[in-house]
Amino acid sequence: MKQNIVIAIFLSLLLSGISWAGTTKTEPQYQSEMDTIVVTAGRVEEQKKEIAASITIVDDQEIKISSARDLGELLAEKGIGTIKKYPGNLTTLGIRGFRTDSHGNDLKGHVLILLNGRRAGTGNVAKILTKNIERIEIIRGPASVQYGSAAMGGVVNVITRQGKDKPTMFAQGYLGSFNHEEISAGGSGKINGFDFSGSATKEELGDYTTGNGTKYFNTGFESRESLSLNMGYEFLPGNRLGLLFNGFEVDKAGSPSYLSQNDLDDYTDKSNQSFDLVLEGETVNQIFSWKARYFQGKDEDTWMDPTASNPDGWDDGIVSESTTDSQGAQAQVSGDFGPSRIIIGFDWVAYDVEATWSPEETSYDNPAGFLMGKTKFLDERLILSAGVRYDQYEVDVVEPAGKKADDSNLTPNIGLAYLLTDIIKLRAGYSEAFVMPGADQMAADYTIWGMHYVGNPDLSPENSQTYEAGMDLFYRSLSGSITGFYTDFTDKIESITLSNGDSTWKNVGKARISGFEGDLSFDLGDYFNWDYEIKPYAGFTYLTEYEDRETGTDLLETSDLTASYGISVSDFQGFSARLNFSYIGEKTVTDFESGSYEDVELKSSTVASLTIRKQLFQSVKIGQVSLLGEINNLFDKQYEYNKGYPMPGRSFYVGINYTY
């Protein structure tokens, strides 16, 4: 009954929005994307036209009209790489053949997630909800000079909202399919020198039905909550002291196993909390600027196997736990000297990991220094950028071995951007990246399941060398880019068995990855000077080669083609809508479901979503009320990101938003 009501409200919302006559476009709806300010590529504010890297920006308007509730869903919708998504609030992201680490510390991943410019402490992108996000900046390709280990395939920087102008507040609620309920509230603004922004979200989700109508039990969660705060005080012009907090928790998220072996009571609890203290400022003449940060975080995962399904169970039904405590600091100074800029900085991050499996306790300590520079030639049309980073790291298996190991790594990059015209930018670059070995890989000495593991203190970091070239085009209604890239991945760390039967790790793997990525959008309404927007868009990544050079086979869990395309419309008077299609190509996966452990093909899938937002009324004294509607998996497709874990079928959601 509730789903029928939701569908009826959604159809009313759709019909109410199709009336554009008499509307007026209040402001030009574009600015040259060449002038868009980006902070991730160079760790300071700079215009997109000066950047040699391949950059994708997801702004607040795209986030607002999206049906995504967490970062994983948003990146899947945008076609940013290859998604692996499981029931139970677990999603990993792959970019250019590399992937985030889904559990524990993020140093073992090959794609790095940042939160306001520092390591988020997790590779599970489902742990970051979208309500207080101002924008997301994505570097496709290496960024180890800027951010250190794991920034090999790409970097995703989630930037939370900072209060500006007159204070506003909002309250929002949703009801939808599969007993979904959601409520959010928040506000932002600036009063004198004090700014604030924050949001809180709580939601529930029941078990879902797949695209072919099969009920998939134990796939929802009892509660998923998020709190995001960004507060600051500008004590002098251009100088701000900020305090940030981000918290996430999901309780009793179903862990259903494969649909063919549907477990009815296993579940997980997951959380991620962090706070930052940030000081940033600049001199009166803006020649010098600086930023200093200290942060702490905790990332926790618990997997429960109740004795009802495991009579031999564990105490209190706990199967395993992992807790990662992190802390770190960043400090940098930037100097602008006419056509040149120099940035010098220091990073430090430390992790303490405790787990119920061996090794039970490990620690990581990673200080680093970096130097980056940029200068302009030929009437500021040719921009040369370069950087170098030196990392030291020490790992320690505290329990049970009590062994330590250490190493260092030097990472360079260089890039060129050339403004061929005011609307066309050419770019090229060479970048290296690395992933540091894990504590167990370097310093292990433990036995589990009858196998003795010994660390290899002579391990080198995993390394990559990437060459890329591309072009960006920005002109009023038209925006597009194309990039070609080639990566050699060497010194991959793999487990081997020694002659005495012990297991250890060596740098033996290597791979080659190459391909193209691009995007294109065109606002027909702006081009023809209509009073509304009609904007078709498309983006893709196509891998021409993704080969394991040891075996000669394609890399597992990697699709040759991922894409996102669709159309968005707006009347600039409170109605907007978007129809989006996300495509993930066929990929080779290991068949764990059947127990054969053979490599099999997982077929491609295209998933559509439709979102609509309609303002019902607006008043200066009362505020504004908008009606929201979504259909996910519009055509009720049966699809899965992982073999044996089909995703939800068609679902409907309606909501109401009040803003004052």
C-alpha positions in Angstrom: 0.0 0.0 0.0 2.7 2.5 1.0 4.6 1.9 -2.3 1.4 2.6 -4.3 1.0 5.9 -2.5 4.6 6.8 -3.2 4.1 6.0 -6.9 1.0 8.1 -7.1 2.7 11.1 -5.5 5.7 10.7 -7.8 3.5 10.7 -10.9 1.7 13.9 -9.7 5.1 15.5 -9.1 6.2 14.6 -12.7 3.1 16.0 -14.3 3.2 19.2 -12.2 6.7 20.1 -13.5 6.0 20.0 -17.2 4.9 23.6 -17.5 7.6 26.0 -18.6 5.7 28.8 -20.4 6.2 32.3 -19.1 9.3 31.5 -17.1 12.3 33.8 -17.1 15.9 32.9 -16.7 17.1 35.1 -13.9 20.8 34.9 -14.4 23.2 33.5 -17.0 23.5 29.9 -15.9 27.1 29.4 -17.0 30.6 30.6 -16.3 33.6 29.4 -18.2 34.6 26.2 -16.6 38.2 27.3 -17.4 37.8 29.7 -14.5 36.4 27.1 -12.0 38.4 27.0 -8.8 40.0 23.7 -7.9 41.9 22.9 -4.7 42.7 19.1 -4.9 45.3 19.0 -7.8 47.7 21.5 -6.2 46.5 21.7 -2.6 45.8 25.4 -3.1 43.1 27.3 -4.9 43.9 27.5 -8.7 41.9 27.8 -11.8 41.0 24.7 -13.8 42.7 26.1 -16.9 46.1 25.9 -15.1 45.9 22.2 -14.2 47.6 19.5 -16.2 45.8 16.6 -14.6 42.4 15.1 -15.6 39.9 16.6 -13.2 36.2 15.9 -12.8 34.0 18.1 -10.5 30.7 17.1 -9.1 29.1 20.4 -7.8 26.3 21.0 -5.3 23.6 21.3 -8.0 24.5 17.8 -9.3 24.5 16.4 -5.8 21.1 18.0 -5.0 19.3 16.6 -8.0 21.0 13.1 -7.6 19.2 10.2 -6.2 22.4 9.1 -4.4 22.5 9.0 -0.6 26.1 8.0 -0.1 29.4 8.7 -2.0 29.4 5.2 -3.5 26.0 5.6 -5.1 26.9 9.1 -6.4 30.2 7.9 -8.0 28.3 4.9 -9.6 25.7 7.3 -11.0 28.4 9.5 -12.4 30.2 6.5 -14.0 33.4 7.3 -12.1 35.2 4.0 -12.6 34.2 0.4 -11.7 32.0 0.0 -8.6 31.9 -3.0 -6.4 28.8 -2.8 -4.2 27.5 -5.3 -1.6 24.4 -5.3 0.6 25.4 -4.2 4.1 26.8 -0.8 3.4 30.0 -1.8 1.6 31.1 -0.1 -1.7 34.6 0.1 -3.3 35.6 2.3 -6.2 38.0 1.5 -9.1 39.6 4.1 -11.3 41.8 3.3 -14.3 42.1 -0.3 -13.2 43.0 0.4 -9.5 40.7 0.2 -6.5 40.1 1.5 -3.0 40.7 -0.8 0.0 37.3 -1.6 1.6 38.4 -2.5 5.1 40.8 -1.0 7.7 43.4 1.6 6.9 43.4 3.2 3.5 47.2 2.9 3.0 46.7 -0.6 1.3 44.3 0.8 -1.3 45.2 2.0 -4.8 42.6 4.8 -5.0 42.6 7.4 -2.2 39.5 9.0 -0.6 40.0 12.4 1.0 37.8 14.4 3.3 38.5 18.1 3.0 41.9 17.4 1.6 43.2 14.8 4.1 43.0 11.0 4.2 39.4 9.9 5.1 40.7 6.8 6.9 38.6 4.4 4.9 38.2 3.0 1.4 34.6 2.1 1.8 32.9 4.9 0.0 29.4 4.0 1.4 30.5 5.4 4.7 30.3 9.0 3.4 26.8 10.4 3.1 26.0 13.3 0.7 23.9 15.8 2.6 26.6 18.3 3.7 28.8 18.0 0.7 29.5 21.2 -1.3 31.4 19.5 -4.1 33.6 16.6 -5.0 36.8 16.9 -6.9 38.2 13.8 -8.6 41.7 13.5 -9.9 41.8 10.7 -12.5 45.4 9.3 -12.3 48.2 9.5 -9.9 48.5 12.1 -7.1 51.1 10.6 -4.8 53.2 13.8 -4.8 50.3 15.6 -3.3 48.9 12.9 -1.0 51.3 10.0 -0.6 50.6 6.3 -0.6 47.5 4.8 -2.3 46.9 7.8 -4.7 47.7 5.6 -7.7 44.6 5.2 -9.8 43.0 8.4 -8.6 41.9 10.7 -5.8 38.4 11.6 -4.7 38.3 14.7 -2.5 35.0 15.2 -0.7 34.6 18.8 0.3 32.0 19.7 2.9 30.0 22.9 2.9 31.3 26.0 4.5 28.8 28.6 5.7 28.5 31.8 3.7 26.1 34.8 3.6 22.8 34.9 5.4 22.0 31.9 7.6 19.6 29.3 6.2 18.2 26.0 7.5 16.5 23.0 6.0 14.5 20.0 7.0 13.9 17.1 4.6 12.1 13.8 4.8 11.7 10.8 2.4 9.5 7.7 2.2 10.1 5.0 -0.3 10.2 1.4 -1.5 11.5 -1.4 0.7 10.3 0.4 3.8 12.8 3.2 3.4 12.5 6.1 5.7 14.8 9.1 5.9 14.9 12.4 7.7 17.6 15.1 7.5 18.1 18.6 8.9 20.8 21.2 8.8 21.8 24.7 8.2 24.6 27.1 7.2 25.5 30.7 7.2 27.9 33.4 8.3 27.4 36.0 11.1 30.2 38.6 11.4 33.3 36.5 11.4 31.7 33.2 12.5 30.6 30.7 9.9 28.9 27.4 10.3 27.4 24.5 8.3 26.1 21.2 9.3 23.6 18.4 8.6 22.3 15.3 10.4 20.7 12.4 8.6 19.0 9.2 9.9 17.5 6.5 7.7 16.1 3.0 7.8 15.9 0.4 5.0 14.2 -3.0 4.8 15.0 -6.0 2.7 14.7 -5.5 -1.0 13.4 -7.3 -4.1 15.7 -7.9 -7.1 14.9 -6.9 -10.7 13.5 -10.4 -11.4 11.1 -10.2 -8.4 13.1 -12.4 -6.0 13.0 -11.3 -2.4 16.6 -10.9 -1.1 16.4 -11.2 2.7 18.7 -9.5 5.2 19.8 -6.7 2.8 18.6 -3.6 4.7 19.8 -1.9 7.8 18.2 -1.0 11.1 19.7 2.5 11.2 22.1 4.6 9.2 23.1 7.9 10.7 25.5 10.7 9.7 26.5 14.0 11.3 28.7 16.6 9.5 29.8 19.9 11.0 32.1 22.6 9.6 32.5 25.7 11.8 35.1 28.5 11.7 36.0 32.0 12.8 37.7 34.6 10.6 39.8 36.5 13.2 41.6 38.6 10.6 40.8 39.2 6.9 41.8 36.0 5.0 42.7 34.2 8.2 40.3 31.5 9.6 40.4 28.9 12.4 38.1 26.0 11.6 36.8 23.0 13.4 35.3 20.1 11.5 33.5 16.9 12.6 32.3 14.0 10.5 30.5 11.0 11.9 28.9 8.0 10.3 27.3 4.9 11.9 25.3 2.0 10.5 23.7 -0.5 12.8 22.6 -4.0 11.9 23.3 -3.7 8.2 22.4 -7.0 6.7 25.2 -9.4 5.6 23.1 -11.8 3.5 25.8 -13.8 1.8 25.0 -14.8 -1.8 21.4 -14.8 -2.9 21.7 -18.5 -3.6 22.9 -19.0 0.0 20.8 -16.3 1.6 21.8 -16.0 5.3 18.9 -14.5 7.3 20.6 -13.2 10.5 24.3 -12.2 9.9 24.9 -8.5 10.1 27.6 -5.8 10.4 28.0 -2.6 12.4 30.2 0.0 10.8 31.3 3.5 11.9 33.7 6.2 10.9 34.3 9.4 13.0 36.9 12.2 12.6 37.6 15.7 13.7 39.9 18.4 12.2 41.4 21.6 13.6 42.5 23.8 10.7 44.3 27.1 10.6 44.6 28.9 7.2 45.5 32.4 6.3 47.4 34.8 4.0 49.3 38.0 4.1 47.6 41.3 3.3 49.2 41.4 -0.1 48.2 37.7 -0.7 51.8 36.8 -1.8 52.1 34.2 1.0 49.4 31.8 2.2 49.5 28.9 4.6 47.5 26.1 6.1 48.0 23.9 9.1 45.8 21.0 10.2 45.6 18.3 12.9 43.1 15.5 12.7 42.1 12.3 14.5 39.8 9.6 13.3 38.5 6.1 14.1 37.2 3.6 11.7 35.4 0.5 13.0 33.8 -2.6 11.5 32.2 -5.5 13.3 30.9 -8.7 11.6 28.3 -10.6 13.6 27.3 -14.3 13.2 24.5 -15.0 15.7 24.5 -18.4 17.3 21.1 -19.0 15.8 22.8 -19.7 12.4 26.1 -20.8 13.9 25.4 -23.3 16.8 29.1 -23.7 17.4 29.4 -19.8 17.4 31.7 -17.4 19.0 31.2 -15.6 22.3 28.3 -13.2 22.0 28.1 -14.1 18.3 31.0 -11.8 17.4 32.9 -13.2 14.4 35.5 -10.5 13.9 36.3 -6.9 14.6 38.6 -4.3 13.2 39.4 -0.9 14.6 41.7 1.7 13.0 42.7 4.7 15.0 44.3 7.4 12.9 45.9 10.8 13.5 47.8 13.2 11.3 49.0 16.6 10.6 49.5 18.8 7.5 51.4 22.0 7.1 52.1 24.0 4.0 53.2 27.4 2.9 52.6 28.8 -0.6 54.3 31.8 -2.2 52.9 33.6 -5.3 55.6 35.5 -7.2 54.0 36.9 -10.3 53.8 34.1 -12.9 55.3 31.5 -10.5 54.1 29.7 -7.4 56.0 27.5 -4.9 54.4 25.3 -2.3 56.4 23.6 0.4 54.8 21.3 3.0 54.9 18.5 5.5 52.4 15.6 6.0 52.3 13.1 8.8 49.9 10.3 9.4 49.9 7.4 11.9 47.6 4.4 12.1 47.0 1.9 14.9 45.0 -1.2 13.8 43.5 -3.8 16.1 41.8 -6.8 14.8 40.5 -10.2 16.0 42.6 -12.0 13.4 46.4 -12.2 13.1 48.2 -9.9 13.3 46.1 -8.6 16.1 47.8 -5.2 16.4 49.8 -3.3 13.9 50.9 0.3 13.6 52.0 2.6 10.7 54.0 5.9 10.9 54.4 7.9 7.8 56.0 11.4 7.8 56.6 13.1 4.4 57.8 16.3 2.9 56.8 17.7 -0.5 57.8 20.6 -2.8 55.6 21.7 -5.7 55.9 24.5 -8.2 54.2 26.1 -11.1 55.3 28.8 -13.6 53.8 30.4 -16.7 55.4 31.3 -20.0 54.3 32.7 -23.4 52.0 35.4 -22.0 50.8 33.0 -19.3 49.4 30.5 -21.9 52.0 27.8 -21.1 51.9 26.5 -17.6 54.6 24.2 -16.3 54.0 22.4 -13.0 56.3 19.9 -11.2 56.6 18.4 -7.8 58.5 15.9 -5.7 57.7 14.1 -2.4 59.8 12.1 0.0 58.0 9.6 2.3 59.4 7.7 5.2 57.4 5.0 6.8 57.8 2.5 9.7 55.5 -0.4 10.3 55.3 -2.5 13.5 53.5 -5.8 14.1 52.9 -5.2 17.8 51.0 -8.4 18.5 51.9 -11.2 18.2 55.4 -10.6 16.7 56.8 -7.4 18.1 58.7 -6.8 14.9 59.4 -3.6 13.0 60.5 -2.6 9.5 61.0 0.7 7.6 61.6 2.1 4.2 61.3 5.4 2.2 60.1 6.5 -1.2 60.8 9.4 -3.6 58.0 10.4 -5.9 58.1 13.0 -8.8 55.6 14.4 -11.3 55.7 17.0 -14.1 52.9 18.5 -16.2 52.2 21.0 -18.9 49.0 22.9 -19.7 48.8 25.0 -22.8 45.9 27.4 -23.5 45.7 27.0 -27.3 42.8 29.5 -27.4 40.6 31.0 -24.7 38.3 27.9 -24.9 40.8 25.1 -25.6 43.4 23.7 -23.3 45.9 21.1 -24.2 47.7 19.2 -21.4 50.2 16.4 -20.8 51.9 14.9 -17.8 54.1 12.2 -16.3 53.5 11.0 -12.7 54.7 8.3 -10.4 52.8 6.8 -7.6 53.3 4.2 -4.8 51.6 2.0 -2.3 53.5 1.3 0.8 53.7 -2.4 2.1 51.5 -3.4 4.9 52.8 -4.1 8.4 52.0 -7.8 8.1 53.8 -8.0 4.7 57.0 -6.5 6.1 57.1 -7.7 9.7 54.8 -10.6 10.2 55.6 -13.6 12.4 52.5 -15.5 13.3 50.6 -18.7 12.6 46.9 -18.9 11.5 44.9 -21.9 10.2 48.1 -23.9 10.4 50.1 -21.6 8.1 53.2 -19.7 9.4 53.5 -16.2 7.9 56.8 -14.3 8.0 57.3 -10.8 6.9 59.7 -9.6 4.3 61.5 -6.4 5.5 63.1 -6.0 2.0 59.8 -5.3 0.3 59.7 -2.3 -1.9 56.6 -0.1 -2.4 54.3 -1.0 -5.2 55.0 1.6 -8.0 53.4 3.0 -11.1 54.5 5.3 -13.9 51.8 7.1 -15.8 52.0 9.1 -19.0 48.9 11.0 -20.1 47.8 13.7 -22.5 44.5 15.4 -23.1 42.4 18.3 -24.2 39.7 20.4 -22.5 37.1 22.5 -24.3 34.9 25.0 -22.5 32.6 27.5 -24.3 29.3 28.7 -23.0 26.9 25.9 -23.6 29.6 23.3 -24.5 31.9 21.6 -22.1 34.1 18.6 -22.9 37.4 16.8 -22.3 39.3 13.8 -23.6 42.4 12.1 -22.0 44.6 9.2 -23.1 46.7 7.5 -20.5 49.3 4.7 -20.2 50.4 3.2 -16.9 53.1 0.6 -16.0 52.5 -1.0 -12.6 55.4 -2.8 -11.1 56.6 -4.4 -7.9 53.1 -5.6 -7.0 53.2 -7.4 -3.6 51.9 -10.9 -3.8 51.9 -13.8 -1.3 54.3 -16.7 -2.1 55.2 -20.0 -0.4 58.8 -20.6 0.7 60.6 -23.9 0.3 60.2 -24.7 4.1 56.4 -24.2 3.7 56.2 -20.7 5.3 54.2 -18.0 3.6 55.7 -14.6 2.9 55.4 -11.7 0.4 57.5 -10.5 -2.5 57.5 -7.9 -5.2 56.6 -10.1 -8.2 53.5 -8.7 -9.9 53.2 -6.2 -12.7 50.5 -4.9 -15.0 50.0 -2.6 -17.9 46.9 -0.3 -18.2 46.0 2.1 -20.9 42.9 3.8 -22.3 40.8 6.9 -22.8 38.4 8.8 -20.7 36.2 11.8 -21.6 33.0 13.7 -21.0 30.8 16.1 -23.0 27.8 18.2 -22.1 25.8 20.8 -24.1 23.1 23.1 -22.8 20.6 23.5 -25.6 18.6 26.1 -23.6 21.6 28.4 -23.2 22.7 28.0 -26.8 19.3 28.9 -28.2 18.6 31.5 -25.5 15.6 29.7 -24.1 14.2 30.4 -20.7 15.0 26.9 -19.5 17.8 24.4 -19.5 18.0 21.2 -21.5 21.4 19.7 -21.1 22.4 16.3 -22.5 25.6 14.9 -21.1 27.9 11.8 -21.3 31.1 10.6 -19.7 33.1 7.4 -20.2 36.3 5.5 -19.4 37.5 2.9 -22.0 40.4 0.7 -21.2 42.2 -0.5 -24.3 44.6 -2.7 -22.2 44.4 -3.9 -18.6 46.7 -6.9 -18.6 48.4 -8.8 -15.8 51.9 -9.0 -17.3 52.8 -12.2 -15.3 49.8 -14.3 -16.5 49.0 -12.4 -19.8 45.3 -12.3 -18.7 43.0 -9.3 -18.1 42.9 -7.9 -14.6 40.1 -9.2 -12.5 37.2 -7.0 -11.4 38.0 -4.5 -14.2 35.5 -3.5 -16.9 36.8 -2.3 -20.2 34.1 0.4 -20.4 32.2 2.4 -17.8 29.9 5.3 -18.8 27.3 7.7 -17.6 24.9 9.6 -19.8 21.6 11.3 -19.7 19.7 14.6 -19.8 18.9 17.3 -17.2 16.3 20.0 -17.4 15.4 23.1 -15.4 13.1 26.0 -15.7 15.1 28.1 -13.2 11.9 28.7 -11.2 12.0 25.7 -8.9 11.5 22.7 -11.3 14.4 20.5 -12.3 14.7 16.9 -13.4 17.3 14.4 -14.5 17.3 11.1 -16.3 20.6 9.3 -15.9 22.0 6.0 -17.2 25.0 4.3 -15.7 26.8 1.5 -17.6 29.4 -0.9 -16.4 30.9 -3.3 -19.0 31.5 -7.0 -18.7 34.3 -8.0 -16.4 36.1 -11.2 -15.2 35.6 -12.2 -11.6 36.5 -15.1 -9.4 33.5 -17.4 -8.7 33.5 -17.7 -4.9 29.8 -18.4 -4.9 30.0 -21.9 -6.2 33.2 -22.7 -4.5 35.0 -23.5 -7.8 37.2 -20.3 -7.6 37.3 -20.3 -11.4 37.4 -17.0 -13.3 34.0 -16.3 -14.9 32.4 -13.4 -16.8 30.0 -11.1 -15.1 27.7 -9.5 -17.7 27.4 -5.8 -18.4 24.6 -3.7 -17.0 22.8 -0.4 -17.6 20.9 1.2 -14.8 18.6 4.2 -15.2 17.3 6.6 -12.6 14.9 9.6 -12.7 14.9 12.4 -10.2 12.5 15.4 -10.0 12.4 18.5 -7.8 9.4 20.8 -7.9 9.1 24.0 -5.7 5.6 24.2 -4.4 5.8 27.7 -3.0 8.3 30.4 -1.8 7.9 33.2 0.6 10.5 35.6 2.0 8.8 35.4 5.5 7.9 31.7 5.5 10.6 30.1 3.3 10.2 27.6 0.5 8.8 24.1 0.2 9.8 21.7 -2.5 8.5 18.2 -3.4 11.1 15.6 -4.4 10.7 12.4 -6.3 13.0 9.5 -7.5 12.8 6.3 -9.4 15.9 4.1 -9.1 16.5 1.2 -11.5 13.8 2.7 -13.7 13.4 -0.3 -16.0 13.6 -2.9 -13.2 16.8 -4.5 -14.5 18.3 -7.6 -12.9 22.0 -6.6 -12.4 24.9 -7.1 -10.0 28.3 -5.6 -9.3 29.5 -8.8 -7.7 28.6 -12.4 -8.6 25.8 -13.7 -6.4 24.8 -10.3 -5.0 22.0 -8.8 -7.2 21.0 -5.2 -6.6 17.5 -3.8 -5.8 14.8 -3.7 -8.5 12.8 -0.7 -9.3 12.1 1.6 -6.4 10.1 4.8 -5.8 10.8 7.6 -3.3 9.0 10.8 -2.5 10.1 13.5 -0.2 9.5 17.1 1.0 12.1 19.7 1.6 11.7 22.9 3.6 14.3 25.6 3.4 14.3 28.9 5.2 
